């Protein structure tokens, strides 16, 4: 019987890239990226709505809603988008970290603390498995996040143009 090189892995289970990927994929904030587009946009809308609960009153303090309606609306929309951007940046960084760990042929890990770091070179079968996971599971998520950032950028530019026209 041939032993798999994965079973010979010295990296602690919680620091193995595949296990980190599985944990990230099941966490409530990061799994939202794997939903259908409609569900994904709905989640973003909820985050935007919760952010608006803070941004709306701040915008109202800056622009009186009855006299400066357009400025109030645009500033509250932009302010609420900041919360969405912060959440999306956190999600993007998490997925990018896991992608980089899976793509790396050498894994840095800690046996018992920060002072005893070690490295492990992945065998070819693990490298191949990890590259497939990145190609078919993580790259589509990162692409979706990039599209979302591009959409938000377009909305910010449109809002800026409208602001200057008002």
C-alpha positions as CSV (number, residue, x, y, z in Angstrom):
1,X,0.0,0.0,0.0
2,X,1.4,3.4,-1.0
3,X,1.0,6.1,1.6
4,X,-0.3,9.4,0.5
5,X,2.1,12.3,0.9
6,X,-0.7,14.3,2.4
7,X,-0.7,12.0,5.4
8,X,3.0,12.7,5.9
9,X,2.3,16.5,6.1
10,X,4.0,18.0,9.2
11,X,1.9,21.1,9.0
12,X,-0.6,21.3,11.9
13,X,-4.2,20.5,10.7
14,X,-5.5,24.1,11.4
15,X,-2.6,25.6,9.3
16,X,-2.9,23.3,6.3
17,X,-4.1,25.4,3.3
18,X,-6.9,22.9,2.4
19,X,-8.3,23.1,5.9
20,X,-8.0,26.9,6.0
21,X,-9.9,26.9,2.7
22,X,-12.7,24.7,4.0
23,X,-13.0,26.8,7.2
24,X,-13.2,30.0,5.2
25,X,-15.7,28.5,2.8
26,X,-18.0,27.6,5.6
27,X,-17.7,30.9,7.6
28,X,-20.8,33.1,7.4
29,X,-19.2,36.2,5.8
30,X,-17.0,34.5,3.2
31,X,-19.6,31.9,2.0
32,X,-21.8,34.7,0.8
33,X,-19.5,35.0,-2.2
34,X,-20.4,31.5,-3.3
35,X,-24.2,32.2,-3.5
36,X,-26.1,32.9,-6.7
37,X,-25.7,36.4,-8.1
38,X,-29.2,37.3,-6.9
39,X,-28.5,36.1,-3.3
40,X,-25.1,37.7,-3.4
41,X,-26.4,41.1,-4.4
42,X,-29.2,40.8,-1.8
43,X,-26.5,40.2,0.9
44,X,-24.6,43.3,-0.3
45,X,-27.9,45.3,-0.2
46,X,-28.4,44.3,3.4
47,X,-24.9,45.4,4.3
48,X,-25.5,48.6,2.5
49,X,-28.8,49.1,4.3
50,X,-27.2,48.6,7.7
51,X,-24.5,51.0,6.7
52,X,-27.1,53.5,5.7
53,X,-28.4,53.5,9.3
54,X,-25.1,55.3,10.2
55,X,-24.5,57.2,7.0
56,X,-28.1,58.6,6.7
57,X,-28.1,60.6,9.9
58,X,-24.5,61.8,9.3
59,X,-25.6,63.0,5.8
60,X,-28.7,64.7,7.3
61,X,-26.5,66.6,9.8
62,X,-24.4,67.8,6.9
63,X,-27.1,68.5,4.3
64,X,-30.6,69.4,5.4
65,X,-32.8,66.9,3.6
66,X,-35.6,69.3,2.8
67,X,-33.4,72.0,1.3
68,X,-30.5,70.1,-0.2
69,X,-32.2,66.8,-1.1
70,X,-29.8,65.8,-3.9
71,X,-26.7,66.4,-1.8
72,X,-28.3,64.5,1.1
73,X,-29.2,61.5,-1.1
74,X,-25.8,61.4,-2.8
75,X,-23.8,61.7,0.4
76,X,-25.9,59.2,2.2
77,X,-25.6,56.7,-0.7
78,X,-21.8,57.2,-0.8
79,X,-21.5,57.0,3.0
80,X,-23.4,53.8,3.1
81,X,-21.2,52.4,0.4
82,X,-18.1,52.8,2.6
83,X,-19.4,50.0,4.8
84,X,-19.9,47.8,1.8
85,X,-16.4,48.5,0.5
86,X,-14.9,47.7,3.9
87,X,-16.7,44.4,4.1
88,X,-15.8,43.5,0.6
89,X,-12.1,44.4,1.1
90,X,-12.1,42.1,4.1
91,X,-13.6,39.3,2.1
92,X,-11.3,39.9,-0.8
93,X,-8.2,39.8,1.5
94,X,-9.4,36.6,3.1
95,X,-9.9,34.8,-0.2
96,X,-6.6,36.2,-1.6
97,X,-4.7,34.9,1.4
98,X,-6.2,31.4,1.0
99,X,-5.5,31.5,-2.8
100,X,-1.9,32.4,-2.2
101,X,-1.5,29.7,0.4
102,X,-2.9,27.1,-1.9
103,X,-0.8,28.3,-4.9
104,X,2.4,28.3,-3.0
105,X,4.6,25.2,-3.4
106,X,6.2,25.9,0.1
107,X,4.0,26.4,3.2
108,X,5.2,28.3,6.2
109,X,3.7,27.1,9.5
110,X,4.3,27.4,13.2
111,X,4.6,24.3,15.3
112,X,3.9,25.8,18.7
113,X,4.2,29.5,18.4
114,X,5.5,32.5,16.4
115,X,9.1,31.8,17.4
116,X,9.5,28.4,15.7
117,X,8.4,28.8,12.2
118,X,9.0,26.0,9.7
119,X,8.4,25.4,6.0
120,X,7.1,22.4,4.2
121,X,7.5,21.8,0.5
122,X,4.3,20.4,-1.0
123,X,4.5,17.1,-3.0
124,X,3.3,17.3,-6.6
125,X,0.0,15.6,-5.9
126,X,-0.8,18.3,-3.3
127,X,0.3,21.1,-5.6
128,X,-2.0,19.8,-8.3
129,X,-5.0,19.4,-6.0
130,X,-4.5,22.9,-4.6
131,X,-4.1,24.4,-8.1
132,X,-7.4,22.8,-9.1
133,X,-9.2,24.2,-6.1
134,X,-7.9,27.7,-6.9
135,X,-8.8,27.4,-10.6
136,X,-12.3,26.1,-10.1
137,X,-13.4,27.4,-6.7
138,X,-11.4,30.5,-5.6
139,X,-10.8,32.3,-8.9
140,X,-14.5,32.6,-9.7
141,X,-15.0,34.1,-6.2
142,X,-12.2,36.6,-6.6
143,X,-13.5,37.5,-10.1
144,X,-17.0,38.1,-8.6
145,X,-15.4,40.4,-6.0
146,X,-13.5,42.3,-8.7
147,X,-16.6,42.8,-10.7
148,X,-18.4,44.1,-7.6
149,X,-15.6,46.5,-6.9
150,X,-15.7,47.7,-10.5
151,X,-19.5,48.2,-10.2
152,X,-19.1,50.2,-7.0
153,X,-16.4,52.3,-8.8
154,X,-18.8,53.0,-11.6
155,X,-21.5,54.1,-9.1
156,X,-19.0,56.4,-7.3
157,X,-18.0,58.0,-10.6
158,X,-21.7,58.4,-11.6
159,X,-22.5,59.9,-8.2
160,X,-19.6,62.3,-8.5
161,X,-20.8,63.5,-11.9
162,X,-24.3,63.9,-10.7
163,X,-23.0,65.8,-7.6
164,X,-21.2,68.3,-9.9
165,X,-24.3,68.7,-12.1
166,X,-26.5,69.5,-9.1
